[in-house]
Amino acid sequence: MNDSAYLIAVILVMATVTFITRVIPFVAFENKKDHPLLLHLGRYMPPSIMTLLVLYCLKSVDLSTSPYGFNELSALLITTALHLWRGNPLLSIFAGTIYYMMALQLGWFS
């Protein structure tokens, strides 16, 4: 099999597998929309995932050298405050990211 045929076969297999994994939940839980497990996962998974992402982002913050994690802490506070004030996740995430990148690139607190 030549290279292009191999690549096409790999892409088709991966597309099929991806499609099947996306369809399985809809088929399996079609008549079980009020299942207690699904309601529990729908309620608690998003905050849990966001908490894990925040902890992962903060795991490499160096608190022993200047600026002692101030850039990360201030970006986290800005993101949290904007989200509590406006309730718009997109606005708060973008504003916190832009602030953090500007603080790092412009050296505001270093």
N, C-alpha and C positions, 0 to 999 in steps of 0.2 A: 504494500500500500504506500503510495507516495505521500509526501508531507501535507499537501493541501487536502487530500482525501481524509487523512488521519485527523487533521485539525477540524474539518467539517464534522466528522463522526464524533469527535470529542465534544464539540459545541452542541450538537444535536442531543447527545446523551445528557449533558449537563442541563440543557434547556428542559428536557423531558423530566429529569429528576426535580428540578426547581419547580416546574409546574405542578407536579404531583404533590410535593411537600406543601405547596400553597393551597391546593384544593382539598387535601385531607381534612383539615379542621372544619371546612364548610360542609363537607359530606358527613363527617362523623357526628357533628353536633347540630345537624339541621333541625331536629325536633327537640333539642335539649337546651334551648336558649336560656331557660331559667334554672339550669342546673346549679346547685350550690357551689360546686367547685369552680365553675366558670365565673359566677358572680364574685366569689372570693378573689380569684386571680385578677379579674377586671378591676377590682377595687384596690388591691394592695400591690400589684406588680409595678405599675408606673412609679409610685413614690419609692419603692425599693430599688428599682433600676436607677432612678435619678440619684438616690443616696449612694449607691455603689459607684456611679460615674464621678460624683463629687469627691468621694474618698480616693478613688483611683487618681484623679487629677491632683489631689493634694498630697499624695504619698511621697513624692520626691521633693517636697519643699524643705529647704535647708534653713532651720531655725537657729543655727549656730553662728552664721555670718550675716553681716549687714546686707540687706535691709530687713533681715529676720522674718521673711515671709510677708512683709507688708503689702507688696504688690498683689500677691495671691489673696490675702485676707481682704484687702480693700475691693478687689474685683468681685470676690464672693459677696461682700456686703452690698455692693452696688447692684449686683444681679438679684439678690434676695429682696432688697428694698424696692427695686423697680417692679419685681414680680408681685410683691404684696400690694404695692400702690396701684399699679395698672392692671394686673392680672393677665398680662400678655406674655406668654413664654418666649415668643420670638423676639419681642422687643427687649426683654430682660437679658436673654442669652446673648444677643448681638451687642447690646450696650456694654455688658460685662466683658465680653471678648475684645471689643474695640478698646475699652479702657485699659485692659491688661496689656494688650499689644502696644498701645501708645506708651504706657508706663515703662515697659521693658525697652522699647526701641529708642525712646527719648531720654531714658535714664532719669526719670523723675525722682525716684527714691533710692538711687544707688550711690 
